[in-house]
Amino acid sequence: MRTSTTFCLCPVLVWLCFLQKCYGVSHHVPTSKVPITKNQTKLANGETEVHHRPKRGWIWNQFFVLEEHIGPDAQYVGKLHSNSDKGDGSVRYILSGEGAGSIFIINEVTGDIHATESLDRERKAHYVLHAQAFDRNTEKPLEPKSEFIIKVQDINDNAPKFPDGPFVAAVPEMSQVGTSVYQVTASDADDPTYGNSARVVYSILQGQPYFSIDPKTGVIRTALANMDREAREHYAVVIQAKDMAGSVGGLSGSTTINITLTDVNDNPPKFPQKNYQLYVPESAQVGKPVGKIKANDEDLGVNAAIKYSIINSEGAAMFSIATDRDTREGIISLKKPLNYERKKTYTLHIEGVNTHVEPRFSYLGPFKDTATLKITVGDVDEPPVFSMDYYIMDVYENAHIGTEVGAVTARDPDSKNSPVRYFINLSEHGDKYFNIDMDSGVIKTTQSLDREDMPWHNITVMASECLLMFYPDNPSLLSHVRVTLQVLDVNDNPPEIKTDEEVVVCESSRPGQVIQTIAAVDKDDFANGQRFSFSLLSGIPVNPNFTLKDNEDNTASIIARRRRFSRLVQELYELPIVVWDGGEPALSGTSTLTLQVCPCQWNGRVQTCQDERGLLSSAGLSTGALIAILLCIVILLVIVVLFITLRRSKKEPLIISEEDVRENVVTYDDEGGGEEDTEAFDIIALRNPAAAEELKFRRDVRPEAARQCGGPVRGCHSPLELDQVNVQKFIKQRLVEADMDTGGPPYDSLQTYAYEGQGSPTGSISSLDSPGTHSEQDYNYLDDWGPEFQKLAELYGEDMDACFYPNIVA
């Protein structure tokens, strides 16, 4: 079965066919070297049996079609033919795959394939299709479906492009020939494997003779030596890329590279002229600029940085020069004051040097230059000059008005030597404690000075020439000086007791115990207030409670003179103390300290010492709130009293008729609080009925006799003698008083009195039965037993203190 395939007659294809016929390669391989495949079977004798399959009715090759076909007719691609086709039209050819039926069509009878559209290889390089032959009568396939490829053949239809252009590049000036500047690369969309359609060659259209380009690599290099940035800085180089290896008919594209020459230090600084002149008045301020000078440098940036200096000693001693980084100028400043009368001219030799020098350009000469500046000093009217930069004076406080403190002096530095006048700048010192003599400069006081109020005074004294003192329009002709005046201390303030803390006296204090150490303060300075002495106020009776000890270290100690204090008996004590200072003359001050009695723990800590006002204050209530609360309470009490009064006025009498007699038994059942309860019930009334009429004490108030003699203390006797009185007579007397009492209720009242009797031979063992006995027992040891026995110690301590005071010598 043969295969017939027809191609488009193209010169290239004809040349390929010629090569295949002339240099064809035989595909027949010796049988012994053919490897065993899946269509072969190796026999037992070593031979190979080949299994033949029926040949396909037709075979195919690749088809080629040119891109960008232009014409009214469809482009012929090729022809399919099968040996089964007898030419009678019984075979039908079917085409399927990419573009089948749209881009590619086939003649079902002849098998001719045509392309109906213009193809672009850059969009799609090949198409995969499938072909099959059918029997037109039976519609059965004559051959199995097979695959073939149609390749789009490239033509030179795309010019080279520079996708990232235009470009920017830089190269240092004065670079050597051949210095690489930049590399450009062009892209071509044509097939690089077929022909020269994508072979690009580079060339320069604009930029010669300064730059060159490698035609193959696209590297741009310098082509001219010693290109100077100061002569020309920017270059626009146009590069062309042409395909077909640069031959005639090739397509081309171009781009621009903007090349800038960067600066190097190849130019030394130069002063525009060699000699300069400058006028500077003698009143120029030290440290301030008086002039400027500049050297030119054609370079840029750090390559043009210049450092100026004064190279002669005469100029360097009076002037300095510094470089302004922004303007590259040399700023000349004054180092010392100028004086026209001493020196009228100065000569400065100024040098300007590049700070950044490249050794490879040293052949261009030294990168520095010098110039001469002549400065002329101008004569001006100068203000007076004080003899000192500042003055410090002192004066005692309380000095008489007009006391001389000190003097300032100034002179006119000009050759005229005009008189100088002085005055104080009142705009800064409105208090005016001092004035100054206009001619002599003597400063005197105008008010009495107080060191404790203001220990230092600062004033500004101004001086001017005599003719200009009334014309302050020119402040430059005024001189100022600061004068500091110290007010010296005299002993004019008495010392005082420093009472920052409250003085607290513990109820359990002992004789000789230090209550508190006090110190003194004095408004005078340390010299007059460093020594204090203390004493109690003289001319008054000896204080039986406290004494004072001078510690001779500017402190004093308050010492208790007796044992125990009772807050209930007396809460506050006043102690006047006299303090003397060590000044000349010595002054004294009297301060009265308030000592508050407070209960303390056994270790001396204050347990509680707040009065009612302190409690209210701790609750956070203000005075207004307390008054409002009290008013509300008073109003409520008034309302309650009115309400009770109204109810009593409306109450019916208790006895409606004479026959309504009610009996009422009043029972008193009051248990005492033990031996500690000495105020709940006065037992002496039962012990001594004869004294009942004389001792009608209030049950809620401690009897004075008990306060004076509250226990079995030696040397204390009860004012009542417990005689043996008939108790029966006493009870009858009470009964008569009850019957005669008109203020009692109108019904019977039963009052019961209990009496143990009298005349027991053994007597009573109660402590109440011995008010007049003596005890030699010392109860001081109870203070050391701790807080559990504190109450017992206080009871016996109060009894001892009520009738016995230790003899303490102040």
C-alpha positions, 0 to 999 in steps of 0.5 A: 500500500502506498502513501501519497503526500503533497506539500506546498512548493516552497524553495526551502522544502524543495531543498530539504527534499533534495537533501533527503534523496541525496543523503538518505539513511537506510532504516533496515537493520540486521536481524541479529541486532534487532532487539526482541520487542512485544511483536516477537517471540524467542524460540527454543533454538534461539531464533526469533519469530516475528508476528506481523500485523496488517499495515495501515492503509496510509501513513502521514508526515508533518505538514507546514503552513506559512504564517501571516498568509494574505490572499482571497483563497484558502492556503493549501496545506497538504493532501491525505490519501489511502491505498483503499481509495480507488478513485471512485469516491467510495472513501470519505476522509474525516478531520478532527482535532485543534482547529478542525472544521474552523481553521483547517478544512478537508475535502472528504473526497480528495483528502486536500487540507486547506487553512481558511485563516491567517495564522500567527506563529507567535500566538500558536506554533502548531496544531494537533489533528486526527485523520480517519478514512471511512467507507462511504457506503458502509460508514465503516472505518477503513483505517484506525484514527491516527494523529498528525501535526501541522506546524506554523512556519515562521516569517520575520514579522516582529521587530526587536523591542526594548521593553524597559527603555528608555534607560538612565546610566552614569559614569565618572568623568575623566574615565578611561576609554572602554569603561563599561557604562550600561548593557541593553538587551532587545527581545524579538518575538520571532522563532530563534531556531529558524533562520535569522528572524530573531538574530539581533545586532546592536549599533549606535545611532546617536552618541558618537564619538563619546560612546560605543556599543558591542554589536552582539552583547549590547554593552555600552562603553566610553569611547573618548578619554578625559570627558569633563563633567564641567564641560558637558554633563549629560549625554543622550545615546540612541541605540538600534537593535536590528534582526536578520543579523543586521542584513538588508530587509531586517526589522529594527527597534531603538531606545535612548540611554541618558548617560550622566557624568558624575563628579570627581575632584579634578578642580582645585579651589580658587579665590576670585582675587588675591587681595580683599579689604574689610572694615570692622568697627571697634564696637563689634561683639566678640564671637559675632561674624564680621565678614565672609570670604569665598573660594570657587570650586567647580566640583560638586558635593564632597569634592567641592568641600573647602576648609578655610584657615588663617595661616598667619599668627597676627590674624589668628590671634584676633580672628577666627574663620569657619566654613558654612556648609551650605554656601561654602563661604569662610565666615570670619568672627572676632575672637578678642575685643577691638580697640581703635586706640591700640591697633587700627589695622590687621592683615589676615592670610587665608587659605582654602583647601579641599578636604577630599582629594583623589591621588590619581588627579594629583598631577593637576596641582595642589588642591588649595589656594590663598588670599590676603585680607586687610581689616581696618578697625573703625573708631566708634563712641564706646560705652563706659567700662566698669572696673569689675564684671560684677560686684558683691556687697553686704549690709547689716539688717535694720541698718539706718536709712541712708547707710552706705553699702559700697560703690561702683566705678566706671571709666570712658575708654574713648580718648575724650575721657568723658565724665561717667554718670550712674543710675539703677535700672528701676524697671527690674527692681520696683521695690527700690531698697537702694539708690546710687549717687549719680556722680560717685557711684556710692550705693545707699539704703533707702528702706530698713532691711530685714534678713529674714524677709529677703536675705539677698538683693540683686540690682543692675547699675547702668553707666553712661557718658555725661552727655548721653545719660538723658538720651537713652535712644542708643542702648549700645552706649550704656554699660550694665553691671550686676550688683549683689547685696547680702543682708547680714544678720543681727539677733532680732528674733527670739527663739521659739519651741518647735511644736510640730508634734502633740505632747502626750502623757501616758496615764501610767507614767512614773516619776522621773520618766521622760515624757518628750524631748523638745527643740527650739527654732530661731529665725536668725541665722546659724551663727546666732541661733546655734545655742539654746538653753531651756528652763521653766517659767520663774516666779510661779509655784513649783509645778507638782506634775512636771519638771524640765531638764536642759540636755545642753545639746539644744534640746530639753526633756520634759520629765514626770514628777509623780506617778500616774495621771488620770484622764478622768481627773484632768485631761490637759496640762499646760507647761510654760517653758522659757528658751534663751538663744546664744546671740548678742544680745541674748533673746528669750521667748516663752512658749506654753506647751499643752500636754494631753493625758492618754491611756497607753499600752504596757509598752508605752504606745498610745492606745486611744487619745481622741476626744469627741471632736476628734471622733467626729472629725475622723468620721469625716463630718464638717462643722456645718453638718454637725450643726445640722444634725444637732438641730434635727435632734433638738427638733425631734426631742421637742416633738416628742416632748410635745407629744408626751405632754398632750397625751398626759393632759388627756389621760383619765385619773387612775382612781375612778371611784373610792372602791377602786383600790389597786395594790402595787408591789414595787420590787427592786432587784439590782445586782452589783458589779462586784468589788470593781463596782464602787458607784452602783450602790452606796453600801455605806448608807446601810452600814451607817444609817445615822449618816444617811441624811448627810450623804445623799450622794448621786448614784451616777457621780463618784463621791468626793470622799471616794475620790479623795480616799478611794480605798484602803490607803494608809493615812486616809480616813473616812469622814463617816464614823460607822457607829452601831445605830439601831437599824430598826429605827432607821427603817421606821423613819423611812416608812414614815417618809414614804407615808408622808410623801405626797408626790408618790402614787396613790396606792400602797407601795412595798419597800423592802430593806435587808439588814444582816444585823450586828454584833457578830463576834467574828466580825466582817472579812469584807474590805468595805468594813475597814475603810480606815485601816492602814496598808504597808503593801507597795503595789508598784509591782502590778505595773510590770504584770502586763495589760491583764492587771492594768485595771487593778494597777490603776485602782491601787495607783489612784488610791495611793496618789490621792493621799500621797505625793512623792517628794521630787525636787525640781 
